[in-house]
Amino acid sequence: MSYAHKLRSLYFIRFAFAIIWVGVMFSTVAMSTEPSALLTGLLVLYPAFDAGAVLWQLRADPDADR
């Protein structure tokens, strides 16, 4: 599997994760009247997932200077 194919897969996974995250976030906010541990977890989960994806992308880049 080429790097370009892996990168396309990563972007698709990031997009799908973001759409699901937004749906869960909006539904949780709609049902909640006060901040909760679930909301805090969701606000931490997405940036952590995105940072992990960027780290994978940087490490997997065959043209990167190491």
C-alpha positions, 0 to 999 in steps of 0.5 A: 500500500502506497503512502498516498493511499494510506494518507487518503485512508487516514483523511477519510477516518479523520473525517468520519471521526469528526462527523461522529464526534460532532453528532455525539457532542451536539446530542450530549449538549442538547440533553445536558443542562450543566457541564458533565464528565462526558462533555469534558471527555469529548472535548479532550478526545477529538484534539487527542485523536487529531494530534495522534493522526498528525503524528502518524502522518509525520512519522509515515511520510517517506520524504520527511527529513529525520 
